[in-house]
Amino acid sequence: MKYKKHSFEFKVKVVNEYLNGAGGYRVLGEKYNVDRSLVQKWVRQYNTYGYQGLTKSLSNTQYTSEFKQAVLKYREENQLSYRETAEYFGIKHFTTIANWNRKIQEGGPAALEGKQGRPIKHMSKKENNQKQVSKSEPLNETEREELERLREELRMKELENIILKKLNALPTDPTDKKRK
């Protein structure tokens, strides 16, 4: 089965059905053609983080080396699983902690320092000057269409953000009448 991204609305629908007793992980997984472990993961994320746990994290949180070491030390002292430790510290993906543990075992505490990911590609002065020159030229038809598409996409994301904020303000317990 190909990797498929699921929308926030779809995840909410599946989680709500689970919470309302419409079926278990396996039944809902079969009904919506997703792996039961994925349904279980969504329910766990919802129970831990609320609706925010079902959204895709758009920013990569940067943790200091000291924080990473403190998390690993806490896990070791309290003999917790990666998942339990992630929930305690509010780290969305427990595999992050597993990766820190692997790095510290392979390279010591120094392996947790420094920025991860791809290095930033710096443009040469010539490329940068060409970019500035092209800004003053009028847009052609395809660029204009792309600009309109991006503006519409931005508008949709802003609306989605408003909806998510409203959903987050709703009580997680249906019997609770108070708002956050």
Sequence and secondary structure as in RCSB ss.txt:
>XXXX:A:sequence
MKYKKHSFEFKVKVVNEYLNGAGGYRVLGEKYNVDRSLVQKWVRQYNTYGYQGLTKSLSNTQYTSEFKQAVLKYR
EENQLSYRETAEYFGIKHFTTIANWNRKIQEGGPAALEGKQGRPIKHMSKKENNQKQVSKSEPLNETEREELERL
REELRMKELENIILKKLNALPTDPTDKKRK
>XXXX:A:secstr
       HHHHHHHHHHHHTTS  HHHHHHHHTS HHHHHHHHHHHHHHGGGGGS   S     HHHHHHHHHHH
HHHT  HHHHHHHHT S HHHHHHHHHHHHHH GGGG S  S       HHHHHHHHHHHHS   HHHHHHHHHH
HHHHHHHHHHHHHHHHHHHS SSTT     
